[in-house]
Amino acid sequence: MIHAKIIGATGYGGLGILEGLLRHPEATITSLVARQDDTRCIDAFFPHLRGFCDLSVQVAGRETDSAPPDVVFFATPNGVGMKEARAYLDRGCRVIDYSGDFRFKDPAVYEAWYGVAHADPELLAQAVYGLPELYRADIRGARLVANVGCFAVGAILALAPALKHGLIEPTGIVIDGKTAVSGAGKAAKPSFHFPHRNENVEAYRIVEHQHTPEIETYLTDVAGTPVTLTFVAHLVPTTRGILDTCYGRLTRPVSNEEVRALYRDFYAGERFVRVSEDGTCHGTGAVLGSNFMDLAVNVNARTGQLIVTAAEDNLVKGQAGSALQNMNVMFGLDERLGLDHPGLYP
């Protein structure tokens, strides 16, 4: 039995991994930890957990574990994991960090895009990028996993096959990302109040979004040549879900049938990546509450462009689901454990 500890348990990301672990036949939770000085039972924060989890939330730094944890999930904002992960690693725990703290080998990249110096740059060499579909072999032996970013997982999976096979140019790529409000977390902000958010769509961090270097870094790794792209995020008035629409200029004429077959072959055997047979994008509703990534691949022969849409639940495949999938890989378990269900589609 895997003993798991959740730091940041009262946020949406903490809730997601908690729900997954409760469904997991090979895992149990040793403790739930949060920053606020509030030691209520977790079902006081999330009433739907009543009867499923009776653990109290403990204050960070004063917590006790029911058993030594084998894995610690940092469902925390940027800046926490890089200060606290080492203590757990030194105790022999494995760590999965949700934030951007360990996604780059070069600390200068982190500082440039996140605005602060990295607190433990020596750990960056140990970290493995947490995208199982591309880095499964590395994740198996990892002690520290940098969980994939919510926008990045869709963009990378959407473009990796085309770049791997030289089907699109590595420059001039455009990604139009739309995310639900839950992607910003639970912290109350005026711009998230219902009167402001409802019936309103806006772009944000238009040229400085922190997922831009992440997407470029790992697509460059796949392509074997530098990839540069434009990524613009949009906030839409929905609760959960991300839709990335990715545009790349084709290097040669190709049919829809050919490119869709290439994608199906690239992701053959991947349980959580589904490629649309006819190029139809079924939207975020089709993946709601699930760990699936739905890709729809289309060629615009008139403009010479490849267009790939990637639909995901930002709180599952874009966050906690990928974290649980990474845990399964790290411990040699079936990746589907705790995750293999159809979601919430009505």
N, C-alpha and C positions, 0 to 999 in steps of 0.2 A: 504494500500500500504506500502510495506517495503522499507525504505530508507537505501541504502547501500553506503558505502564509501570504496574506493579501495586505499590502500597505496602500492606503488610499481606498479603503473598502466602501466608503459612503458616496463615492462619485459614480458616474455612469460606467466608467471603465472598471471600477472595482465590482460593481454590481454584475457586470457582464461575466467576469471571470468567476465570480461566486456562483452564479446560475449554472455555468458550464461545469464547475467542479461538483456541484450538487448532483448533476446528471452522470458524473463520471464514476464508473464502477471500480476504478483502481486508485482513486484519490480521496483524501479527506483533508479538511481545513483545520489547521492548528490554531490560528488566531486571525482576527480582523483588527486592523489598525487604521486610525485616522488622525489627522492633525488637531481637529477641534477637541475641546475638553468636554466630551459628551460620551458617556459610557452606557447609553441605552442599548437594548437588544437591537440587532440589525433589522428586525421586522418593524421597529418603530420608525426607521428611516424608509423602509420599503415594505409596506404591509402585505404585499402579495407573497412574501417569504414566510408568513406565519404558518407554523406547522412543518416547515421544511428546514429552517435553520434557527437555532435558539442561541447562537453565540452573541455575546455582547461585544460592542466595539470598544477597543482599548485605545488609550491615548499614546501616540507615538513617543517612544523613549521610556515608557513606563509599562510596556506590555509584558505579559508572560505567555509562553507557548505551551500548549498541552503536550506537545512532543517536539523534538528538534526538527525544524523544517528541512525538507529535502530541496524545495524550490521556493523562492520568494518572488512574488509578482509586485513590481513597483507600478501600480496604476496611478501614477503621480505626474504632476507637471514637469516641464523641463527644469533641471537644476537640482532635483532631489536625488535621483539615482546616482549621479556622478559624485555626490558627497557621501552616500550611505551604502552603496553596493559593495564596496571593498570589505567592509566588516563582515558581511554575510559570506562573501567568497572566501575569506580567510578562515571561516568556520566550516568550509566544505559544502556550503549550500550552492545550488545553482540559482541564477538570477535571470529573470525576464523583465526588461524595462520597457515601459510603454512610450517613453518620451524620445526626444531626439538626441539625448545625451551620449549615446554610444553608436550612432549611425554612421559616423565618419571617422576614418583612420587619421586624418589630419586635423588636429585641434584648431588650426587656423580657420578651417572651413566652418567649424562649429561657431567660433567666435564671430566670424564675419556675418553669419546668417541669424544667429540667436542673440548676438549683442553682448555676450559675457564670455570671459575666459573659462576654459574647461578646468574643473576643479581636480580632476584626476586623469590627465592625458595618458599616463602609462597604461591604464586599463583599455584604451582604445584598441591596442594591438590584440587583445584577447577577445574582443567582442565579435560576434558573428551576426550578420544581418538576418533578421527573422522572417524570411519569405521562403517557406518550405518548397514551393513549386520550383524554385531556382537554386536554393542553397541547402537542400536537404542533407547532403553528405556532410557539410560543415556543421550544421546544427546538431547532428547526432553526437558529436564529440564536444559540444560547446559547454562551457560553464557560465558564460555571460552572453545573452541574446538581446540584441537591440530590435525590439518588435517593430515591424514595418509600419510606416505612417498611413493614415487613413486614406488620403488622396493618392499616395504613392502606390499602394498595392494595386489599385485599379489601373493606373496609368502604366505601371511597369508590366503587368500581365497583359494589358492590351497591346503593347508595342513590342514586347520582347521577341515574339516569333518573327515578326516582319524585319526587325533589325538584325536578328541572328542570321537570317537568310539573305540579308542584303536587299530586301524587297523595297525598302524606302530609304530616302536620304537621311543621314544622321543629323543633319542641320535643318532648320526651318520647321521643325515639328511644332504643332500647336495643340495644347490640351485645354479644353474648356471644362472646368470642374464645377459641379453644383452639389452643395452639401446641405443637410438638414441642420436645424438649430442645435440639436443635441451634441454635435461635434465640438461646440464651444464649451461643453461641460456644464456643471450645475451652478456655478457662481452667477449670482444675479447681476445683470447689467442693464442699464436703461434701454439699450438698443435691442434687447431680447424680450422686452415687455410686449404683451400680445398686441396692443394698439400700434406699435411701431413695426413689429415683425409681420403681422398678418397682411396679406395682399401686397407684399413688398419683396422685391428681388434686388439684390445689390452685389456688386463686385467689391472685393476687398484685398488689401495687400497686392495690388495689381502687378507690381514689378519686384516684389520683395518677399513673396511667400516662401516660408521655410521648407516646404516640400519640393521646391524647384531643384535645389542642389542634390537632394536625396534621389529624385527621379533621374536626374542626369547622371549621377554617380553610378547607379546600378544598371541603367541602360547602356552606359559606356562599357561597363564590364561585360554585358551580354554581347554588344556589337563588336567589341574589340577595337573600337575607334571612338574618338571623342563625340559625344552626343550633346547638342545644345538645343534648347527648346524654349518656347513661351508657354507658361502656365498661368492661367487666371482662375481664381476661385470665386464662386458666387454663392451667396447665402440665400436659400429659398425657404418659404414658410411651411416646412414640413418637420415632423418630429425626428425622423431618422431616415438614413439612406444617402448614398452618394452616386452620382452619375458622372463619369468622366467620358467626354467625347474627344477622341484623339484623331488628329489629322496629320498625315505624312505624305510627302511627295514620292510617287512611285519611281523606281529606277528603270522599270521596263513595263511594257503592257502585260496585264495579267487579268484573268477572268475571276468573277466572284467564286465560281466553283473551285478554281485552283487555289485561291488564297484561303478559302474556308477549309479545304482539305488540309492545307499546310498547318492551319491552326489546330484542327482536330488531331492531327498527328503529333504536333508539339505538346499538346496537353493530354495525350492518350494516357489513361491510367490515373489521371488526377481527379480525385473524387469531387473536389470543391470548385473546379473550373468547368463551366458548361458553355459550349460554343453553339450559338443558334444555327440551326440547319439552314435557314433561308435568309438570314441577315436581319430578322426582325428583332428590334429592341423591345423587350417586354417591360422594361422599367424597373424602378426600385421596389415596387410592390411585389414583384416575383421573387425577391430575395429577402424580404423583410423578416427579421428574426432568425435568419439562417447564416451559415458560414459559406454560402455559395457566392461565386463571382460569375456573373453572366456576361459573356462577350458576344457582341453582334458585329460581324465583319462585312464591310461593303466596299466595293470599288466604284469610284466615280470616274468612268472612262473619259468623260468629256474634259475634266480638269486634271486628270492624271493623279488623282489622290486616292489614298487608302483612308477610310474612315472606320474607326473601331470604337464602339461604345462599351463601357464597363460599368455594370450595375452591381452595387453591393450594399449591405447594411453596414453603415459606418461604425456601429457599436459592436459588430460581430466580426465579419471578415476584415473590417477596417480597424479592429482593435482587439477585443477580448477573445474572439474566435480564433484569430491568428495566434494570439498568445497561448491559448490552450492547444492548438495544433502544434505549435512549437514545443510545448511541454511534452506532448505525446512523442514527438520525434526524438527529443533529448533523452527520454527514458525508454526508447525502443518499443513503444506501444503502437497499436493501430491508431493511425491519425484520426480516424472517425470517432473515437471514443469521446462521449460528451458533446458531440457536434453533429452527428448524422441524423438530422431531422429536417423536414421540409420547410420550416419557418412558419410564418403567420399569414400567408396569402389567403384572402377571403374566398 
